[in-house]
């Protein structure tokens, strides 16, 4: 089960925080070929790559979808659950709406900040063995609240050439009218350059495999923004003596089943907790349908035994987990110790699955230590901030001499002249 690391020194933290690596360099040549082909041949290139990689021959890359009530192939119970999740996610992200800012920084000088939606966005939704319809909610709901004018959702077809009905239903519920049927790096290339059937986008959102991740990084070279750097999914659980080891094991396996490159970490000051969690892991993994993924993920995961709470959280903040679970009845006492994490789950009855699906927070989060500097997806991810300033004659007379001093000190005479000419005009 979990390998045990006993009281590591600070100089070991970097090594212990190392994630499974994706060799994007070796992928870049093949992905560049795909990008070049899609740029030249648009729809036909994407159709060809869909046939090559997905084994499906399609005659078009975009399909229209109807209203939610018209979608079949999904039972009413699941529709009801998706609606509950939709409302919670909507409520939480709607609350993030902020007012525009206007400040008179000094008399006669008014500065304003205005939030405007990003015009065109692309949403990538994985749709292979585990179609992530929950990610449709996490991305399309805040995009809708932000007021993005054009939302292009793309997802790969199944082996019959169809899209999973749960993805179609969720997309329809979010107000999306059509779906680009494509996956992998060819879909990202389509969003980057546009084709006969879709426009190019300004920003691409969504998780994906190593090919999608590398393709998103390549899209940035062509002037398209992405949501954040991405890597394999991960969870770190801090457990104290009030935890339930069976719950902890279930949370570790919930993350490990994502894929063989996932990573799960347990941090505690108790060897008894580690032993109990390892025992529970051995019992629970036997009944996990995706146990082959979980076993491989556990192979590069670990339990870290620390000597104190402060040491534990020093490591946790260095690791900067995508998901952080505080498995404790007294989670409140640990909250202020957390400085780096994508999303935090507090208490013994708050599984990561809640945030993955329906509590309201977003599950698109920074991985691979990027939580030190990136936030998870939120409403601001779909907005751009534009600043405005207006200056009256009196305001320029007050501020102008300071601008002149600074411009001349930087030896930028053109900057200085643009102020000096105006000041001379005011005097006249």
Phi, psi and omega in degrees: 000229182284128173291142185258128175249121188258116175045064180293149175284161181301325182288355176265351186301319182298315180294319181291338180271001182291131179264164171302132188269144171253124181275082182292335181296317181290340179276337194297324182296312179295321181290323177298322177298317179296317178300315180299319182292317179293322178298321181282317193242002171054233185307315185297323178295317180296318178298319180295317180289328176296318178294320183290313187269326183258351178070026183231130178261114180249160178254355177203157183260350181237133175236143177273147178237156184268201177283157183307319183291347180269352185277127179253174177086010179223130186284160186295329179296316179292321176302317180297318180295320179296322179295321177298313179298317179305312184294319179295316179294319178299312182300316183292317182283329176296326179293346180276355180297125181248162179275151173294152185252134173225124184228132170271096187293329168204166186303125178090001181233115183244125178245136184229144171239129183236135178265129178229146181290148169292131189296303186239125179231151176245134180246120178261123182241112177303143185216028182279238182293337179229085181296121188268073178295337178296329180291333174302314179298315185296332183256316185286328181295307178295329176298321178293316180296320181294333180091026177301130188289325182224124181239117178253115179260129177234145180205146182286154177282161172277187185292345177263001180088008182255166175258141180303130184301332178292324176293316179297314181298313182296320178298316179297319179299329181273003176090011179278136187259336180210158184231137173275119184269089181195150178227183175064197184292336178293327177292318179296321177297320177299318178293329182287313186259339189078160178220189176298335187258338182224156174277155168292156183247168179267335182206141181246133180239155169121152180277173178178178180284188185297331179288319178294317180301312179294324179293322178297320178295323178291326180302327179298330179292343180255017174085015178255127179284157174233164184295313181186162171297144184228153174210190179301149182289157186205156172218143171238132179244125170262126184233129174253188187293348179264007181284167171251109184302330178294318177297315181301314179299320181294324178290322177297318181288327178300325179277320183297330183287351177303317182177165183293341179265005175290162177224138176232140184229136172246130177237130181200167174256013186233119176291332178295321178295316179300314180298318181293321179293317178299321177296316179295324177300315181299325180283317186285328185293336181299330185258011183269119180303326180260037186295334179295324174293315183298319181297318179294321178295320179295336180295334176241031175247174186202160170249129184247117180267119181249162183268343181208162177298317181299319178296320180300313184282338172295317177292317181303314181291331175290318180294323179055068187289151172298307176244132177235122177252129174258098184272087185198145172291335186249047185299335183301328184286349181257346188302315184289349178276349185271124177237339181227112176190150177285305178213141187243137183241118193254124173098169184285346182246027180236081180288155177302330180302332179298314178287330178296330188240307202215358183290328180131332177286167184268142181260003176269105195228157178288135179247181170057033178084359181291350177294349173293335186225350180242148171267162169289171178300134176213183184301321181299337180299336184256008181239158169237146182257122178248133177256148178230151172216142174232141183228127176279171177302317181295322180296318180292326177296326180285315187270334186309311181303325179289322176297316179301313180303315184288318180296317181291328178293329177271003178059039176248082188294329177298320176299314181298318183297325182296334176274315184301318180298319180292318180297321178295324179293322179295320180296321179298000000 
